[in-house]
Amino acid sequence: MTKEYRAKTFKSGNSVALRLPKGLGIREGEEMVLREDRGKFAFEPASKEGRKIDLTGIYGSIPGLARMPTDETDRDWGDGLGRD
């Protein structure tokens, strides 16, 4: 049987927020994905595997950091055992 919870929305800064009941078992700070389909909303925990960090905006901002070669033949992988 499906459990039903009721909650009211409230203003949080320039957003509208919805406080979720503790009984749902969602931990504080957990990232969620929210989907809307024809006026119905569904949410689920975000996949940690799909997370990517976009560093293109900071390229060139770290002095002394050399750009990685794009061709694998240019890379020096050493012997793979931590010894160069």
PyMOL Python script that loads the backbone (N, CA, C, O; Angstrom):
from pymol import cmd

cmd.read_pdbstr("""\
ATOM      1  N   MET A   1       0.835  -1.179   0.000  1.00  0.00           N
ATOM      2  CA  MET A   1       0.000   0.000   0.000  1.00  0.00           C
ATOM      3  C   MET A   1       0.886   1.251   0.000  1.00  0.00           C
ATOM      4  O   MET A   1       1.897   1.294   0.701  1.00  0.00           O
ATOM      5  N   THR A   2       0.520   2.241  -0.762  1.00  0.00           N
ATOM      6  CA  THR A   2       1.267   3.482  -0.849  1.00  0.00           C
ATOM      7  C   THR A   2       0.954   4.382   0.333  1.00  0.00           C
ATOM      8  O   THR A   2      -0.210   4.580   0.680  1.00  0.00           O
ATOM      9  N   LYS A   3       2.006   4.932   0.957  1.00  0.00           N
ATOM     10  CA  LYS A   3       1.803   5.890   2.053  1.00  0.00           C
ATOM     11  C   LYS A   3       1.581   7.266   1.447  1.00  0.00           C
ATOM     12  O   LYS A   3       2.147   7.601   0.407  1.00  0.00           O
ATOM     13  N   GLU A   4       0.765   8.044   2.101  1.00  0.00           N
ATOM     14  CA  GLU A   4       0.502   9.405   1.637  1.00  0.00           C
ATOM     15  C   GLU A   4       0.946  10.388   2.700  1.00  0.00           C
ATOM     16  O   GLU A   4       0.628  10.234   3.879  1.00  0.00           O
ATOM     17  N   TYR A   5       1.683  11.398   2.274  1.00  0.00           N
ATOM     18  CA  TYR A   5       2.141  12.469   3.159  1.00  0.00           C
ATOM     19  C   TYR A   5       1.597  13.785   2.622  1.00  0.00           C
ATOM     20  O   TYR A   5       1.413  13.939   1.415  1.00  0.00           O
ATOM     21  N   ARG A   6       1.345  14.710   3.497  1.00  0.00           N
ATOM     22  CA  ARG A   6       0.923  16.050   3.075  1.00  0.00           C
ATOM     23  C   ARG A   6       1.921  17.058   3.626  1.00  0.00           C
ATOM     24  O   ARG A   6       2.393  16.946   4.758  1.00  0.00           O
ATOM     25  N   ALA A   7       2.226  18.046   2.790  1.00  0.00           N
ATOM     26  CA  ALA A   7       3.156  19.096   3.197  1.00  0.00           C
ATOM     27  C   ALA A   7       2.781  20.373   2.463  1.00  0.00           C
ATOM     28  O   ALA A   7       2.229  20.328   1.364  1.00  0.00           O
ATOM     29  N   LYS A   8       3.082  21.508   3.071  1.00  0.00           N
ATOM     30  CA  LYS A   8       2.807  22.802   2.440  1.00  0.00           C
ATOM     31  C   LYS A   8       4.081  23.387   1.883  1.00  0.00           C
ATOM     32  O   LYS A   8       5.166  23.188   2.430  1.00  0.00           O
ATOM     33  N   THR A   9       3.942  24.106   0.801  1.00  0.00           N
ATOM     34  CA  THR A   9       5.083  24.825   0.239  1.00  0.00           C
ATOM     35  C   THR A   9       5.291  26.106   1.044  1.00  0.00           C
ATOM     36  O   THR A   9       4.373  26.602   1.698  1.00  0.00           O
ATOM     37  N   PHE A  10       6.516  26.631   0.983  1.00  0.00           N
ATOM     38  CA  PHE A  10       6.822  27.892   1.649  1.00  0.00           C
ATOM     39  C   PHE A  10       7.886  28.625   0.849  1.00  0.00           C
ATOM     40  O   PHE A  10       8.600  28.021   0.048  1.00  0.00           O
ATOM     41  N   LYS A  11       7.987  29.917   1.069  1.00  0.00           N
ATOM     42  CA  LYS A  11       8.964  30.736   0.357  1.00  0.00           C
ATOM     43  C   LYS A  11      10.324  30.599   1.031  1.00  0.00           C
ATOM     44  O   LYS A  11      10.444  30.685   2.253  1.00  0.00           O
ATOM     45  N   SER A  12      11.350  30.382   0.202  1.00  0.00           N
ATOM     46  CA  SER A  12      12.722  30.283   0.685  1.00  0.00           C
ATOM     47  C   SER A  12      13.585  31.099  -0.263  1.00  0.00           C
ATOM     48  O   SER A  12      13.944  30.637  -1.345  1.00  0.00           O
ATOM     49  N   GLY A  13      13.918  32.327   0.157  1.00  0.00           N
ATOM     50  CA  GLY A  13      14.640  33.231  -0.741  1.00  0.00           C
ATOM     51  C   GLY A  13      13.752  33.587  -1.910  1.00  0.00           C
ATOM     52  O   GLY A  13      12.622  34.036  -1.717  1.00  0.00           O
ATOM     53  N   ASN A  14      14.254  33.390  -3.138  1.00  0.00           N
ATOM     54  CA  ASN A  14      13.454  33.655  -4.334  1.00  0.00           C
ATOM     55  C   ASN A  14      12.840  32.372  -4.894  1.00  0.00           C
ATOM     56  O   ASN A  14      12.399  32.344  -6.043  1.00  0.00           O
ATOM     57  N   SER A  15      12.811  31.319  -4.092  1.00  0.00           N
ATOM     58  CA  SER A  15      12.288  30.030  -4.529  1.00  0.00           C
ATOM     59  C   SER A  15      11.084  29.630  -3.694  1.00  0.00           C
ATOM     60  O   SER A  15      10.803  30.223  -2.652  1.00  0.00           O
ATOM     61  N   VAL A  16      10.387  28.626  -4.166  1.00  0.00           N
ATOM     62  CA  VAL A  16       9.332  27.988  -3.389  1.00  0.00           C
ATOM     63  C   VAL A  16       9.897  26.640  -2.968  1.00  0.00           C
ATOM     64  O   VAL A  16      10.438  25.905  -3.794  1.00  0.00           O
ATOM     65  N   ALA A  17       9.775  26.315  -1.695  1.00  0.00           N
ATOM     66  CA  ALA A  17      10.350  25.073  -1.162  1.00  0.00           C
ATOM     67  C   ALA A  17       9.245  24.178  -0.621  1.00  0.00           C
ATOM     68  O   ALA A  17       8.142  24.630  -0.314  1.00  0.00           O
ATOM     69  N   LEU A  18       9.570  22.909  -0.513  1.00  0.00           N
ATOM     70  CA  LEU A  18       8.658  21.933   0.053  1.00  0.00           C
ATOM     71  C   LEU A  18       9.425  21.134   1.092  1.00  0.00           C
ATOM     72  O   LEU A  18      10.416  20.481   0.763  1.00  0.00           O
ATOM     73  N   ARG A  19       8.985  21.177   2.328  1.00  0.00           N
ATOM     74  CA  ARG A  19       9.640  20.434   3.401  1.00  0.00           C
ATOM     75  C   ARG A  19       9.150  18.994   3.344  1.00  0.00           C
ATOM     76  O   ARG A  19       7.948  18.735   3.401  1.00  0.00           O
ATOM     77  N   LEU A  20      10.094  18.057   3.231  1.00  0.00           N
ATOM     78  CA  LEU A  20       9.734  16.641   3.125  1.00  0.00           C
ATOM     79  C   LEU A  20       9.764  15.991   4.503  1.00  0.00           C
ATOM     80  O   LEU A  20      10.682  16.240   5.285  1.00  0.00           O
ATOM     81  N   PRO A  21       8.771  15.162   4.809  1.00  0.00           N
ATOM     82  CA  PRO A  21       8.710  14.515   6.126  1.00  0.00           C
ATOM     83  C   PRO A  21       9.917  13.610   6.384  1.00  0.00           C
ATOM     84  O   PRO A  21      10.400  12.936   5.474  1.00  0.00           O
ATOM     85  N   LYS A  22      10.394  13.601   7.616  1.00  0.00           N
ATOM     86  CA  LYS A  22      11.525  12.775   8.015  1.00  0.00           C
ATOM     87  C   LYS A  22      11.245  11.292   7.768  1.00  0.00           C
ATOM     88  O   LYS A  22      12.167  10.512   7.530  1.00  0.00           O
ATOM     89  N   GLY A  23       9.985  10.914   7.825  1.00  0.00           N
ATOM     90  CA  GLY A  23       9.586   9.529   7.623  1.00  0.00           C
ATOM     91  C   GLY A  23       9.931   8.976   6.239  1.00  0.00           C
ATOM     92  O   GLY A  23       9.904   7.761   6.041  1.00  0.00           O
ATOM     93  N   LEU A  24      10.248   9.832   5.296  1.00  0.00           N
ATOM     94  CA  LEU A  24      10.644   9.374   3.962  1.00  0.00           C
ATOM     95  C   LEU A  24      12.065   8.828   3.949  1.00  0.00           C
ATOM     96  O   LEU A  24      12.451   8.129   3.013  1.00  0.00           O
ATOM     97  N   GLY A  25      12.842   9.139   4.974  1.00  0.00           N
ATOM     98  CA  GLY A  25      14.207   8.615   5.073  1.00  0.00           C
ATOM     99  C   GLY A  25      15.236   9.359   4.247  1.00  0.00           C
ATOM    100  O   GLY A  25      16.333   8.846   4.026  1.00  0.00           O
ATOM    101  N   ILE A  26      14.911  10.549   3.789  1.00  0.00           N
ATOM    102  CA  ILE A  26      15.859  11.343   2.999  1.00  0.00           C
ATOM    103  C   ILE A  26      16.777  12.089   3.962  1.00  0.00           C
ATOM    104  O   ILE A  26      16.318  12.740   4.900  1.00  0.00           O
ATOM    105  N   ARG A  27      18.094  11.981   3.711  1.00  0.00           N
ATOM    106  CA  ARG A  27      19.077  12.634   4.588  1.00  0.00           C
ATOM    107  C   ARG A  27      19.297  14.095   4.164  1.00  0.00           C
ATOM    108  O   ARG A  27      19.170  14.447   2.991  1.00  0.00           O
ATOM    109  N   GLU A  28      19.623  14.911   5.132  1.00  0.00           N
ATOM    110  CA  GLU A  28      19.925  16.326   4.880  1.00  0.00           C
ATOM    111  C   GLU A  28      21.107  16.444   3.919  1.00  0.00           C
ATOM    112  O   GLU A  28      22.110  15.748   4.079  1.00  0.00           O
ATOM    113  N   GLY A  29      20.991  17.319   2.928  1.00  0.00           N
ATOM    114  CA  GLY A  29      22.067  17.570   1.980  1.00  0.00           C
ATOM    115  C   GLY A  29      22.108  16.599   0.811  1.00  0.00           C
ATOM    116  O   GLY A  29      22.950  16.746  -0.074  1.00  0.00           O
ATOM    117  N   GLU A  30      21.222  15.611   0.785  1.00  0.00           N
ATOM    118  CA  GLU A  30      21.203  14.633  -0.300  1.00  0.00           C
ATOM    119  C   GLU A  30      20.689  15.293  -1.580  1.00  0.00           C
ATOM    120  O   GLU A  30      19.652  15.957  -1.569  1.00  0.00           O
ATOM    121  N   GLU A  31      21.418  15.108  -2.678  1.00  0.00           N
ATOM    122  CA  GLU A  31      21.015  15.693  -3.955  1.00  0.00           C
ATOM    123  C   GLU A  31      19.901  14.841  -4.572  1.00  0.00           C
ATOM    124  O   GLU A  31      19.985  13.614  -4.600  1.00  0.00           O
ATOM    125  N   MET A  32      18.871  15.509  -5.060  1.00  0.00           N
ATOM    126  CA  MET A  32      17.712  14.820  -5.623  1.00  0.00           C
ATOM    127  C   MET A  32      17.481  15.282  -7.063  1.00  0.00           C
ATOM    128  O   MET A  32      17.863  16.390  -7.440  1.00  0.00           O
ATOM    129  N   VAL A  33      16.856  14.425  -7.854  1.00  0.00           N
ATOM    130  CA  VAL A  33      16.426  14.764  -9.208  1.00  0.00           C
ATOM    131  C   VAL A  33      14.913  14.887  -9.152  1.00  0.00           C
ATOM    132  O   VAL A  33      14.228  13.991  -8.659  1.00  0.00           O
ATOM    133  N   LEU A  34      14.392  16.004  -9.661  1.00  0.00           N
ATOM    134  CA  LEU A  34      12.953  16.259  -9.662  1.00  0.00           C
ATOM    135  C   LEU A  34      12.468  16.271 -11.102  1.00  0.00           C
ATOM    136  O   LEU A  34      13.051  16.943 -11.952  1.00  0.00           O
ATOM    137  N   ARG A  35      11.397  15.526 -11.379  1.00  0.00           N
ATOM    138  CA  ARG A  35      10.825  15.468 -12.725  1.00  0.00           C
ATOM    139  C   ARG A  35       9.368  15.923 -12.670  1.00  0.00           C
ATOM    140  O   ARG A  35       8.644  15.624 -11.721  1.00  0.00           O
ATOM    141  N   GLU A  36       8.954  16.653 -13.710  1.00  0.00           N
ATOM    142  CA  GLU A  36       7.575  17.100 -13.830  1.00  0.00           C
ATOM    143  C   GLU A  36       7.007  16.502 -15.103  1.00  0.00           C
ATOM    144  O   GLU A  36       7.614  16.610 -16.169  1.00  0.00           O
ATOM    145  N   ASP A  37       5.859  15.879 -14.998  1.00  0.00           N
ATOM    146  CA  ASP A  37       5.187  15.290 -16.155  1.00  0.00           C
ATOM    147  C   ASP A  37       3.711  15.631 -16.078  1.00  0.00           C
ATOM    148  O   ASP A  37       2.975  15.062 -15.272  1.00  0.00           O
ATOM    149  N   ARG A  38       3.287  16.553 -16.912  1.00  0.00           N
ATOM    150  CA  ARG A  38       1.878  16.969 -16.992  1.00  0.00           C
ATOM    151  C   ARG A  38       1.298  17.342 -15.632  1.00  0.00           C
ATOM    152  O   ARG A  38       0.208  16.902 -15.268  1.00  0.00           O
ATOM    153  N   GLY A  39       2.039  18.157 -14.888  1.00  0.00           N
ATOM    154  CA  GLY A  39       1.548  18.654 -13.610  1.00  0.00           C
ATOM    155  C   GLY A  39       1.770  17.723 -12.423  1.00  0.00           C
ATOM    156  O   GLY A  39       1.395  18.060 -11.300  1.00  0.00           O
ATOM    157  N   LYS A  40       2.373  16.563 -12.652  1.00  0.00           N
ATOM    158  CA  LYS A  40       2.692  15.643 -11.556  1.00  0.00           C
ATOM    159  C   LYS A  40       4.196  15.646 -11.352  1.00  0.00           C
ATOM    160  O   LYS A  40       4.961  15.694 -12.315  1.00  0.00           O
ATOM    161  N   PHE A  41       4.615  15.594 -10.102  1.00  0.00           N
ATOM    162  CA  PHE A  41       6.032  15.678  -9.769  1.00  0.00           C
ATOM    163  C   PHE A  41       6.502  14.360  -9.151  1.00  0.00           C
ATOM    164  O   PHE A  41       5.780  13.727  -8.381  1.00  0.00           O
ATOM    165  N   ALA A  42       7.708  13.970  -9.499  1.00  0.00           N
ATOM    166  CA  ALA A  42       8.341  12.782  -8.923  1.00  0.00           C
ATOM    167  C   ALA A  42       9.778  13.148  -8.611  1.00  0.00           C
ATOM    168  O   ALA A  42      10.397  13.914  -9.351  1.00  0.00           O
ATOM    169  N   PHE A  43      10.317  12.614  -7.530  1.00  0.00           N
ATOM    170  CA  PHE A  43      11.708  12.883  -7.191  1.00  0.00           C
ATOM    171  C   PHE A  43      12.376  11.605  -6.746  1.00  0.00           C
ATOM    172  O   PHE A  43      11.734  10.681  -6.248  1.00  0.00           O
ATOM    173  N   GLU A  44      13.713  11.575  -6.941  1.00  0.00           N
ATOM    174  CA  GLU A  44      14.504  10.418  -6.544  1.00  0.00           C
ATOM    175  C   GLU A  44      15.931  10.876  -6.270  1.00  0.00           C
ATOM    176  O   GLU A  44      16.341  11.934  -6.749  1.00  0.00           O
ATOM    177  N   PRO A  45      16.690  10.098  -5.509  1.00  0.00           N
ATOM    178  CA  PRO A  45      18.080  10.463  -5.260  1.00  0.00           C
ATOM    179  C   PRO A  45      18.856  10.541  -6.571  1.00  0.00           C
ATOM    180  O   PRO A  45      18.663   9.721  -7.469  1.00  0.00           O
ATOM    181  N   ALA A  46      19.737  11.537  -6.671  1.00  0.00           N
ATOM    182  CA  ALA A  46      20.562  11.697  -7.870  1.00  0.00           C
ATOM    183  C   ALA A  46      21.624  10.611  -7.904  1.00  0.00           C
ATOM    184  O   ALA A  46      22.161  10.215  -6.869  1.00  0.00           O
ATOM    185  N   SER A  47      21.917  10.140  -9.095  1.00  0.00           N
ATOM    186  CA  SER A  47      22.948   9.116  -9.276  1.00  0.00           C
ATOM    187  C   SER A  47      24.316   9.747  -9.054  1.00  0.00           C
ATOM    188  O   SER A  47      24.618  10.792  -9.630  1.00  0.00           O
ATOM    189  N   LYS A  48      25.132   9.130  -8.235  1.00  0.00           N
ATOM    190  CA  LYS A  48      26.471   9.644  -7.987  1.00  0.00           C
ATOM    191  C   LYS A  48      27.401   9.340  -9.156  1.00  0.00           C
ATOM    192  O   LYS A  48      28.382  10.054  -9.365  1.00  0.00           O
ATOM    193  N   GLU A  49      27.103   8.276  -9.930  1.00  0.00           N
ATOM    194  CA  GLU A  49      27.946   7.915 -11.062  1.00  0.00           C
ATOM    195  C   GLU A  49      27.840   8.914 -12.197  1.00  0.00           C
ATOM    196  O   GLU A  49      28.801   9.117 -12.940  1.00  0.00           O
ATOM    197  N   GLY A  50      26.678   9.542 -12.339  1.00  0.00           N
ATOM    198  CA  GLY A  50      26.468  10.450 -13.454  1.00  0.00           C
ATOM    199  C   GLY A  50      26.974  11.860 -13.220  1.00  0.00           C
ATOM    200  O   GLY A  50      26.889  12.705 -14.111  1.00  0.00           O
ATOM    201  N   ARG A  51      27.498  12.124 -12.040  1.00  0.00           N
ATOM    202  CA  ARG A  51      27.959  13.474 -11.728  1.00  0.00           C
ATOM    203  C   ARG A  51      29.275  13.778 -12.414  1.00  0.00           C
ATOM    204  O   ARG A  51      30.216  12.987 -12.352  1.00  0.00           O
ATOM    205  N   LYS A  52      29.338  14.919 -13.065  1.00  0.00           N
ATOM    206  CA  LYS A  52      30.559  15.364 -13.710  1.00  0.00           C
ATOM    207  C   LYS A  52      30.826  16.800 -13.281  1.00  0.00           C
ATOM    208  O   LYS A  52      29.898  17.573 -13.045  1.00  0.00           O
ATOM    209  N   ILE A  53      32.077  17.138 -13.187  1.00  0.00           N
ATOM    210  CA  ILE A  53      32.469  18.498 -12.826  1.00  0.00           C
ATOM    211  C   ILE A  53      33.023  19.167 -14.065  1.00  0.00           C
ATOM    212  O   ILE A  53      33.934  18.641 -14.705  1.00  0.00           O
ATOM    213  N   ASP A  54      32.481  20.321 -14.408  1.00  0.00           N
ATOM    214  CA  ASP A  54      32.930  21.065 -15.571  1.00  0.00           C
ATOM    215  C   ASP A  54      34.019  22.048 -15.141  1.00  0.00           C
ATOM    216  O   ASP A  54      33.746  23.018 -14.434  1.00  0.00           O
ATOM    217  N   LEU A  55      35.249  21.791 -15.573  1.00  0.00           N
ATOM    218  CA  LEU A  55      36.380  22.637 -15.206  1.00  0.00           C
ATOM    219  C   LEU A  55      36.813  23.557 -16.342  1.00  0.00           C
ATOM    220  O   LEU A  55      37.853  24.208 -16.245  1.00  0.00           O
ATOM    221  N   THR A  56      36.031  23.618 -17.417  1.00  0.00           N
ATOM    222  CA  THR A  56      36.436  24.431 -18.565  1.00  0.00           C
ATOM    223  C   THR A  56      36.538  25.913 -18.204  1.00  0.00           C
ATOM    224  O   THR A  56      37.322  26.638 -18.816  1.00  0.00           O
ATOM    225  N   GLY A  57      35.774  26.368 -17.239  1.00  0.00           N
ATOM    226  CA  GLY A  57      35.805  27.770 -16.865  1.00  0.00           C
ATOM    227  C   GLY A  57      37.060  28.194 -16.124  1.00  0.00           C
ATOM    228  O   GLY A  57      37.343  29.389 -16.039  1.00  0.00           O
ATOM    229  N   ILE A  58      37.820  27.247 -15.585  1.00  0.00           N
ATOM    230  CA  ILE A  58      39.024  27.617 -14.847  1.00  0.00           C
ATOM    231  C   ILE A  58      40.301  27.294 -15.608  1.00  0.00           C
ATOM    232  O   ILE A  58      41.400  27.501 -15.094  1.00  0.00           O
ATOM    233  N   TYR A  59      40.163  26.781 -16.847  1.00  0.00           N
ATOM    234  CA  TYR A  59      41.349  26.441 -17.631  1.00  0.00           C
ATOM    235  C   TYR A  59      42.256  27.662 -17.753  1.00  0.00           C
ATOM    236  O   TYR A  59      41.797  28.750 -18.097  1.00  0.00           O
ATOM    237  N   GLY A  60      43.513  27.483 -17.476  1.00  0.00           N
ATOM    238  CA  GLY A  60      44.494  28.561 -17.598  1.00  0.00           C
ATOM    239  C   GLY A  60      44.587  29.466 -16.389  1.00  0.00           C
ATOM    240  O   GLY A  60      45.383  30.405 -16.390  1.00  0.00           O
ATOM    241  N   SER A  61      43.793  29.214 -15.349  1.00  0.00           N
ATOM    242  CA  SER A  61      43.806  30.107 -14.185  1.00  0.00           C
ATOM    243  C   SER A  61      44.755  29.639 -13.091  1.00  0.00           C
ATOM    244  O   SER A  61      44.915  30.336 -12.089  1.00  0.00           O
ATOM    245  N   ILE A  62      45.389  28.479 -13.252  1.00  0.00           N
ATOM    246  CA  ILE A  62      46.303  27.967 -12.239  1.00  0.00           C
ATOM    247  C   ILE A  62      47.725  28.072 -12.775  1.00  0.00           C
ATOM    248  O   ILE A  62      48.094  27.330 -13.686  1.00  0.00           O
ATOM    249  N   PRO A  63      48.531  28.981 -12.227  1.00  0.00           N
ATOM    250  CA  PRO A  63      49.893  29.161 -12.724  1.00  0.00           C
ATOM    251  C   PRO A  63      50.720  27.886 -12.560  1.00  0.00           C
ATOM    252  O   PRO A  63      50.659  27.229 -11.521  1.00  0.00           O
ATOM    253  N   GLY A  64      51.483  27.545 -13.580  1.00  0.00           N
ATOM    254  CA  GLY A  64      52.369  26.397 -13.516  1.00  0.00           C
ATOM    255  C   GLY A  64      51.723  25.075 -13.869  1.00  0.00           C
ATOM    256  O   GLY A  64      52.414  24.060 -13.948  1.00  0.00           O
ATOM    257  N   LEU A  65      50.413  25.057 -14.085  1.00  0.00           N
ATOM    258  CA  LEU A  65      49.731  23.820 -14.442  1.00  0.00           C
ATOM    259  C   LEU A  65      49.748  23.683 -15.956  1.00  0.00           C
ATOM    260  O   LEU A  65      49.170  24.501 -16.672  1.00  0.00           O
ATOM    261  N   ALA A  66      50.412  22.649 -16.431  1.00  0.00           N
ATOM    262  CA  ALA A  66      50.527  22.442 -17.870  1.00  0.00           C
ATOM    263  C   ALA A  66      49.299  21.718 -18.405  1.00  0.00           C
ATOM    264  O   ALA A  66      48.694  20.905 -17.706  1.00  0.00           O
ATOM    265  N   ARG A  67      48.939  22.016 -19.634  1.00  0.00           N
ATOM    266  CA  ARG A  67      47.824  21.367 -20.293  1.00  0.00           C
ATOM    267  C   ARG A  67      48.197  19.920 -20.615  1.00  0.00           C
ATOM    268  O   ARG A  67      49.313  19.646 -21.056  1.00  0.00           O
ATOM    269  N   MET A  68      47.258  18.995 -20.393  1.00  0.00           N
ATOM    270  CA  MET A  68      47.515  17.594 -20.702  1.00  0.00           C
ATOM    271  C   MET A  68      47.494  17.399 -22.215  1.00  0.00           C
ATOM    272  O   MET A  68      46.648  17.973 -22.900  1.00  0.00           O
ATOM    273  N   PRO A  69      48.408  16.604 -22.738  1.00  0.00           N
ATOM    274  CA  PRO A  69      48.411  16.332 -24.174  1.00  0.00           C
ATOM    275  C   PRO A  69      47.125  15.630 -24.591  1.00  0.00           C
ATOM    276  O   PRO A  69      46.563  14.846 -23.826  1.00  0.00           O
ATOM    277  N   THR A  70      46.658  15.914 -25.810  1.00  0.00           N
ATOM    278  CA  THR A  70      45.429  15.297 -26.283  1.00  0.00           C
ATOM    279  C   THR A  70      45.702  13.989 -27.003  1.00  0.00           C
ATOM    280  O   THR A  70      44.792  13.174 -27.156  1.00  0.00           O
ATOM    281  N   ASP A  71      46.928  13.766 -27.446  1.00  0.00           N
ATOM    282  CA  ASP A  71      47.288  12.538 -28.143  1.00  0.00           C
ATOM    283  C   ASP A  71      47.979  11.607 -27.157  1.00  0.00           C
ATOM    284  O   ASP A  71      48.930  12.016 -26.490  1.00  0.00           O
ATOM    285  N   GLU A  72      47.520  10.362 -27.051  1.00  0.00           N
ATOM    286  CA  GLU A  72      48.082   9.432 -26.071  1.00  0.00           C
ATOM    287  C   GLU A  72      49.563   9.151 -26.289  1.00  0.00           C
ATOM    288  O   GLU A  72      50.261   8.778 -25.345  1.00  0.00           O
ATOM    289  N   THR A  73      50.054   9.319 -27.502  1.00  0.00           N
ATOM    290  CA  THR A  73      51.472   9.055 -27.760  1.00  0.00           C
ATOM    291  C   THR A  73      52.353  10.094 -27.091  1.00  0.00           C
ATOM    292  O   THR A  73      53.544   9.854 -26.891  1.00  0.00           O
ATOM    293  N   ASP A  74      51.790  11.247 -26.740  1.00  0.00           N
ATOM    294  CA  ASP A  74      52.561  12.313 -26.097  1.00  0.00           C
ATOM    295  C   ASP A  74      52.678  12.105 -24.587  1.00  0.00           C
ATOM    296  O   ASP A  74      53.468  12.790 -23.938  1.00  0.00           O
ATOM    297  N   ARG A  75      51.915  11.184 -24.019  1.00  0.00           N
ATOM    298  CA  ARG A  75      51.901  11.015 -22.574  1.00  0.00           C
ATOM    299  C   ARG A  75      52.993  10.050 -22.124  1.00  0.00           C
ATOM    300  O   ARG A  75      53.277   9.048 -22.780  1.00  0.00           O
ATOM    301  N   ASP A  76      53.597  10.387 -20.981  1.00  0.00           N
ATOM    302  CA  ASP A  76      54.595   9.528 -20.382  1.00  0.00           C
ATOM    303  C   ASP A  76      53.944   8.825 -19.191  1.00  0.00           C
ATOM    304  O   ASP A  76      53.797   9.426 -18.127  1.00  0.00           O
ATOM    305  N   TRP A  77      53.558   7.574 -19.354  1.00  0.00           N
ATOM    306  CA  TRP A  77      52.839   6.838 -18.324  1.00  0.00           C
ATOM    307  C   TRP A  77      53.803   6.148 -17.347  1.00  0.00           C
ATOM    308  O   TRP A  77      53.341   5.566 -16.365  1.00  0.00           O
ATOM    309  N   GLY A  78      55.088   6.191 -17.572  1.00  0.00           N
ATOM    310  CA  GLY A  78      56.021   5.498 -16.698  1.00  0.00           C
ATOM    311  C   GLY A  78      55.809   4.002 -16.809  1.00  0.00           C
ATOM    312  O   GLY A  78      55.353   3.521 -17.847  1.00  0.00           O
ATOM    313  N   ASP A  79      56.128   3.257 -15.768  1.00  0.00           N
ATOM    314  CA  ASP A  79      55.943   1.800 -15.822  1.00  0.00           C
ATOM    315  C   ASP A  79      54.645   1.362 -15.142  1.00  0.00           C
ATOM    316  O   ASP A  79      54.373   0.166 -15.042  1.00  0.00           O
ATOM    317  N   GLY A  80      53.836   2.333 -14.671  1.00  0.00           N
ATOM    318  CA  GLY A  80      52.548   2.010 -14.059  1.00  0.00           C
ATOM    319  C   GLY A  80      52.664   1.558 -12.618  1.00  0.00           C
ATOM    320  O   GLY A  80      51.648   1.254 -11.992  1.00  0.00           O
ATOM    321  N   LEU A  81      53.867   1.502 -12.071  1.00  0.00           N
ATOM    322  CA  LEU A  81      54.050   1.053 -10.686  1.00  0.00           C
ATOM    323  C   LEU A  81      54.462   2.187  -9.761  1.00  0.00           C
ATOM    324  O   LEU A  81      54.923   1.958  -8.643  1.00  0.00           O
ATOM    325  N   GLY A  82      54.289   3.412 -10.243  1.00  0.00           N
ATOM    326  CA  GLY A  82      54.672   4.559  -9.419  1.00  0.00           C
ATOM    327  C   GLY A  82      56.142   4.880  -9.504  1.00  0.00           C
ATOM    328  O   GLY A  82      56.612   5.801  -8.836  1.00  0.00           O
ATOM    329  N   ARG A  83      56.889   4.133 -10.322  1.00  0.00           N
ATOM    330  CA  ARG A  83      58.312   4.409 -10.523  1.00  0.00           C
ATOM    331  C   ARG A  83      58.490   4.948 -11.924  1.00  0.00           C
ATOM    332  O   ARG A  83      58.051   4.317 -12.885  1.00  0.00           O
ATOM    333  N   ASP A  84      59.111   6.073 -12.060  1.00  0.00           N
ATOM    334  CA  ASP A  84      59.314   6.654 -13.398  1.00  0.00           C
ATOM    335  C   ASP A  84      60.605   6.280 -13.996  1.00  0.00           C
ATOM    336  O   ASP A  84      60.910   6.694 -15.114  1.00  0.00           O
TER     337      ASP A  84
END
""", "prot")
cmd.dss("prot")
cmd.show_as("cartoon", "prot")
cmd.util.cbc("prot")
cmd.orient("prot")
